[in-house]
Amino acid sequence: MKFGENLYNLRKSAKMSQEKLAEKMEVTRQSVSKWENGESYPEMEKIMKLCNIFHCQINDLVHENMVDIDSLDEDIKMSVVKFKEEKQKRLKELVMQFIFLQELAKSLQQ
């Protein structure tokens, strides 16, 4: 488990100090430091609060392969963006097909 590294990366991405995170979490800065260094782990309630602070899911905190997108090569970033655009385009197409089928079903019922 890479909880400490993931927490560190999320905190740094948010440009937040350990002190500021500790304040939001209502713990000491030393607690945040211990979490990041793997010396201790927060309670589940605190993990949920971290997810709210960083607008992430639990998996983003505990998954071993979390990657900071800012550290990726530009080509890889563009591939991720392109993939997301293609996924959105496909989703829009499916929605349009669904609407068409819905309208067709309505007209057949009349």
C-alpha positions in Angstrom: 0.0 0.0 0.0 1.3 3.4 -0.9 -1.0 5.5 1.2 1.7 7.9 2.5 3.1 8.6 -1.0 -0.4 9.1 -2.4 -1.4 11.5 0.4 1.9 13.4 -0.1 1.2 13.7 -3.9 -2.4 14.8 -3.4 -1.3 17.4 -0.8 1.4 18.7 -3.0 -0.9 18.8 -6.0 -3.3 20.9 -3.9 -0.3 23.2 -2.9 -1.2 22.6 0.7 1.3 22.4 3.6 1.3 19.7 6.2 0.2 22.4 8.7 -2.8 23.5 6.6 -3.9 19.9 6.1 -3.5 19.2 9.8 -5.6 22.2 10.6 -8.4 21.0 8.2 -8.1 17.4 9.6 -8.1 18.7 13.2 -4.9 16.8 14.0 -1.3 17.8 14.5 1.2 18.4 11.8 3.2 15.5 13.2 0.2 13.2 12.5 0.2 14.2 8.9 3.9 13.7 8.7 3.6 10.2 10.2 0.8 9.3 7.7 3.0 10.5 4.8 6.1 8.6 6.1 4.1 5.4 6.7 4.7 5.5 10.4 1.0 5.4 11.1 -2.4 5.5 9.3 -5.5 7.6 10.0 -8.7 6.1 11.1 -11.4 5.4 8.5 -13.3 8.5 9.5 -10.2 10.6 8.8 -9.6 8.8 5.5 -13.1 9.8 4.4 -12.4 13.4 5.5 -9.2 13.3 3.4 -11.2 12.2 0.4 -13.6 15.2 0.9 -10.7 17.6 1.2 -8.9 16.3 -2.0 -12.1 15.5 -3.9 -10.9 12.0 -4.5 -12.0 8.4 -3.8 -10.5 6.1 -1.2 -8.8 4.1 -4.0 -6.9 7.3 -4.9 -5.4 7.3 -1.5 -4.6 3.6 -1.0 -4.0 2.3 -4.5 -0.5 1.3 -5.2 -0.3 2.7 -8.8 -1.7 6.2 -8.3 0.1 8.6 -10.7 0.4 12.3 -10.5 -0.6 13.4 -14.0 1.6 16.5 -13.8 4.7 14.2 -13.6 3.7 12.4 -16.8 5.4 12.9 -20.2 3.5 15.3 -22.5 2.7 12.5 -25.0 1.2 10.4 -22.3 -0.9 13.3 -21.0 -2.2 13.9 -24.5 -3.1 10.2 -24.9 -5.1 10.4 -21.6 -6.9 13.6 -22.8 -7.6 12.0 -26.2 -8.9 8.9 -24.6 -11.3 10.9 -22.4 -12.5 13.0 -25.4 -13.2 9.8 -27.4 -15.0 8.3 -24.4 -17.2 11.5 -24.1 -17.9 11.5 -27.8 -19.0 7.8 -27.6 -21.2 8.6 -24.6 -22.9 11.5 -26.4 -23.5 9.1 -29.4 -25.1 6.6 -27.1 -27.3 9.2 -25.4 -28.5 10.4 -28.8 -29.3 6.8 -29.9 -31.2 6.3 -26.6 -33.2 9.5 -27.2 -34.0 8.4 -30.7 -35.2 5.0 -29.5 -37.2 6.6 -26.8 -38.9 8.9 -29.3 -39.5 5.9 -31.7 -41.1 3.9 -28.9 -43.4 6.8 -28.0 -44.5 7.2 -31.6 -45.2 3.5 -31.9 -47.4 3.5 -28.8 -49.6 6.2 -30.2 
